[in-house]
Amino acid sequence: MTPIQNLFISQGFRVFFTIFVLFFIHIPLFFKVILIIISDFFDNCIPLRKIFPDWVDPNTEIYQISDKITDLVTYYILFIYLFRYRYLER
């Protein structure tokens, strides 16, 4: 696979991981948010470049744009979760 395909797969995994953590794992909200933050670290190429030498360069424009879009999507999913379970009303 090309580096761009690997990037999109890892970002898709991050979105699905966020959904899985929020809606299917029964742990306190604080730990869910920490897991989502940690998943952002694994998307940023540092660990993956050690495993896959042809990983996408984080200094490229495609990485920066797609990473920001993925961040917005995961934060929007988190907002929906907080709103749905009325965490914002407390």
Stockholm file with secondary structure:
# STOCKHOLM 1.0

chainA/1-90         MTPIQNLFISQGFRVFFTIFVLFFIHIPLFFKVILIIISDFFDNCIPLRKIFPDWVDPNTEIYQISDKITDLVTYYILFIYLFRYRYLER
#=GR chainA/1-90 SS CCHHHHHHHHHHHHHHHHHHHHHHCCSCHHHHHHHHHHHHHHHTSHHHHHHCTTCCCTTSHHHHHHHHHHHHHHHHHHHHHHHHTTGGGC
#=GC SS_cons        CCHHHHHHHHHHHHHHHHHHHHHHCCSCHHHHHHHHHHHHHHHTSHHHHHHCTTCCCTTSHHHHHHHHHHHHHHHHHHHHHHHHTTGGGC
//
